[in-house]
Amino acid sequence: MALVKAGFVILDCAEPEKLAVFYKELLQADETDATANRVEIRGADGTRMAFRRDVNATPPSWPRPENSLQAHLDFVVDDLDAAERKVVELGGRPLEAKAAPGPYEERGFADPAGHSFTLRRVVPTAPKQG
């Protein structure tokens, strides 16, 4: 039996209920637990996240260097444009768009509380058949 069974990302924010709604909609998640200071969700694919109340939470300013990147999330998507529209509809905002070389396409965003995350599409690298 594993010593550690599961873990999940916890984001500090001033209003965990509101931030949980953003991620619940983005990940098609269900709320699994809520207290006065914490909300937990589980996404349709099993992704687990929690949002903890911190009235003094200050979002990072990434990509600006004056406040270093503390952490960020990567989400894999099939359709970057559709995912970007959903993020903006839910109150997120674009941070940057990259045309990165190689098999990845990605775009940076901030959630409504200012936490950064990336939507990433993995481009198939297998050679075309026929």
C-alpha positions in Angstrom: 0.0 0.0 0.0 1.3 3.4 -1.0 2.3 5.7 1.8 0.8 8.7 0.0 -2.4 7.9 -1.8 -3.2 11.1 -3.6 -2.5 14.8 -3.8 -3.8 17.9 -5.4 -3.0 21.5 -6.1 -4.2 24.1 -3.6 -4.4 27.7 -4.7 -4.6 30.4 -2.0 -7.0 33.2 -2.8 -9.2 35.8 -1.1 -12.5 34.2 -2.3 -12.2 30.4 -2.7 -15.9 30.0 -3.6 -15.6 32.3 -6.6 -12.4 30.8 -7.8 -13.8 27.2 -7.4 -16.6 28.2 -9.8 -14.1 29.3 -12.5 -12.2 26.0 -12.3 -15.4 23.9 -11.9 -16.6 25.3 -15.2 -13.3 25.1 -17.0 -12.6 21.4 -15.9 -16.2 20.3 -15.9 -15.7 19.4 -12.3 -17.8 18.6 -9.3 -17.4 20.1 -5.8 -16.3 17.4 -3.4 -15.9 19.2 -0.2 -16.4 22.8 1.1 -15.7 24.4 4.4 -15.7 28.1 5.4 -12.1 28.5 4.2 -11.6 25.8 1.6 -13.4 24.4 -1.5 -12.2 21.1 -3.2 -13.2 20.0 -6.7 -12.6 16.9 -8.9 -12.5 17.3 -12.6 -14.1 15.0 -15.1 -10.6 13.5 -15.8 -9.8 13.1 -12.1 -7.8 16.3 -11.7 -8.2 17.4 -8.1 -7.8 21.0 -6.9 -8.6 23.0 -3.8 -8.9 26.7 -3.1 -8.0 28.0 0.4 -9.0 31.4 1.8 -6.1 33.8 2.4 -7.4 37.3 2.8 -3.8 38.6 2.2 -3.2 36.6 -1.0 -1.3 38.5 -3.6 -1.2 37.0 -7.1 2.1 36.7 -8.9 2.8 39.3 -11.6 4.3 36.7 -14.0 5.6 37.2 -16.6 6.9 40.5 -15.2 10.0 39.9 -13.1 9.2 42.1 -10.1 7.2 39.3 -8.5 8.6 35.9 -9.4 6.4 33.0 -10.6 5.5 31.0 -7.6 3.8 28.1 -9.5 1.6 27.6 -12.4 -0.7 25.0 -13.9 -0.6 23.3 -17.3 -3.8 22.0 -18.8 -3.7 19.9 -22.0 -6.5 20.8 -24.5 -7.5 19.6 -28.0 -8.7 23.0 -29.3 -6.8 26.0 -28.0 -9.2 28.6 -29.5 -12.3 27.0 -27.9 -10.5 26.6 -24.6 -9.3 30.3 -24.7 -12.9 31.5 -25.4 -14.1 29.5 -22.4 -11.4 30.9 -20.1 -12.3 34.5 -21.1 -16.0 33.8 -20.8 -15.4 32.5 -17.2 -13.4 35.6 -16.2 -9.8 34.6 -17.0 -7.5 36.8 -19.0 -4.8 36.1 -21.6 -1.2 36.7 -20.5 0.8 35.7 -23.6 0.6 33.7 -26.7 3.5 31.6 -28.0 4.3 30.1 -31.3 6.8 27.7 -29.6 8.8 25.5 -31.9 8.4 21.8 -31.6 5.4 19.7 -30.8 3.7 22.1 -28.4 1.4 25.0 -28.9 0.6 26.9 -25.7 -1.0 30.1 -24.4 -0.7 31.7 -21.0 -3.6 32.9 -18.9 -4.5 34.2 -15.4 -7.5 33.0 -13.5 -9.9 35.6 -11.9 -7.7 35.7 -8.8 -4.5 36.2 -10.8 -2.9 32.7 -10.7 -1.2 31.9 -14.0 -1.8 28.7 -16.0 -1.1 27.5 -19.5 -3.4 25.8 -22.0 -1.2 23.5 -24.1 -2.0 21.5 -27.1 0.2 18.6 -28.0 0.6 18.3 -31.8 0.8 14.8 -33.1 4.3 14.0 -34.1 3.8 10.6 -35.8 4.5 10.7 -39.5 1.4 10.7 -41.8 0.4 7.4 -43.1 -0.1 6.9 -46.9 
